[in-house]
Amino acid sequence: MKSRMSVVQYRRRFPDRPEPIGMEYQGKWIAWNQTGRRIVAAADHLDDLRQIVSESKTVDPIFQKVPQSMFLGGAWSRF
């Protein structure tokens, strides 16, 4: 049986967690706001992301590299 959770259901079930990272961010660098709950910028290279974040005046961003492969139900998968 396949079960999927909508973003609304996810927010209700896990109110303290950030939203799931969308597939459009695979392989990119992302910057979260200082609470780690919202993505404020994304770029292919860390230096580019640092420049974008600096220009946006985001306070204390959290940088993360999103893997190219995503973990799905017990197996690694490349999209």
C-alpha positions as CSV (number, residue, x, y, z in Angstrom):
1,M,0.0,0.0,0.0
2,K,1.5,3.3,-1.1
3,S,1.0,6.2,1.3
4,R,1.8,9.9,0.6
5,M,1.5,12.8,2.9
6,S,0.6,16.2,1.6
7,V,2.5,19.3,2.7
8,V,-0.5,20.4,4.8
9,Q,-0.6,17.0,6.5
10,Y,3.2,17.2,7.0
11,R,3.0,20.6,8.7
12,R,0.2,19.4,11.0
13,R,2.0,16.2,12.0
14,F,5.5,17.8,12.3
15,P,5.0,21.5,13.2
16,D,8.6,22.0,14.4
17,R,10.3,20.5,11.3
18,P,11.2,22.4,8.1
19,E,9.2,21.6,5.0
20,P,10.6,18.8,2.8
21,I,13.2,19.9,0.3
22,G,11.8,20.0,-3.3
23,M,13.4,18.0,-6.1
24,E,14.4,21.2,-7.8
25,Y,17.1,21.6,-5.2
26,Q,18.8,18.3,-5.9
27,G,22.6,18.8,-6.3
28,K,22.4,22.5,-5.3
29,W,23.5,24.5,-2.3
30,I,20.7,26.0,-0.3
31,A,20.6,28.6,2.5
32,W,18.0,28.2,5.3
33,N,16.9,31.2,7.4
34,Q,18.4,31.3,10.9
35,T,15.6,29.1,12.4
36,G,16.3,26.4,9.7
37,R,12.6,26.4,8.7
38,R,12.6,28.2,5.3
39,I,14.9,28.1,2.3
40,V,15.9,31.7,1.5
41,A,18.2,31.0,-1.5
42,A,19.7,28.3,-3.7
43,A,22.6,28.1,-6.2
44,D,24.8,25.5,-7.9
45,H,28.0,26.7,-6.2
46,L,28.6,27.7,-2.6
47,D,30.4,30.9,-3.5
48,D,27.4,32.1,-5.6
49,L,25.0,31.2,-2.8
50,R,27.1,33.2,-0.3
51,Q,26.9,36.2,-2.6
52,I,23.1,35.9,-3.0
53,V,22.6,35.6,0.7
54,S,25.0,38.5,1.5
55,E,23.0,40.8,-0.9
56,S,19.7,39.7,0.7
57,K,21.0,40.6,4.1
58,T,19.8,37.3,5.6
59,V,20.9,37.0,9.2
60,D,22.8,33.9,10.3
61,P,21.9,31.6,7.3
62,I,22.4,27.9,7.5
63,F,24.1,26.4,4.4
64,Q,23.4,22.9,3.2
65,K,24.4,20.9,0.1
66,V,21.4,18.8,-1.1
67,P,22.5,15.4,-2.4
68,Q,22.1,14.5,-6.0
69,S,20.6,11.2,-5.0
70,M,17.6,11.0,-2.7
71,F,16.8,8.3,-0.2
72,L,13.5,6.6,-0.9
73,G,11.9,3.8,1.1
74,G,15.0,1.7,1.8
75,A,16.9,2.3,-1.4
76,W,19.0,5.1,-2.9
77,S,17.6,6.4,-6.1
78,R,18.9,8.8,-8.7
79,F,16.3,11.0,-10.4
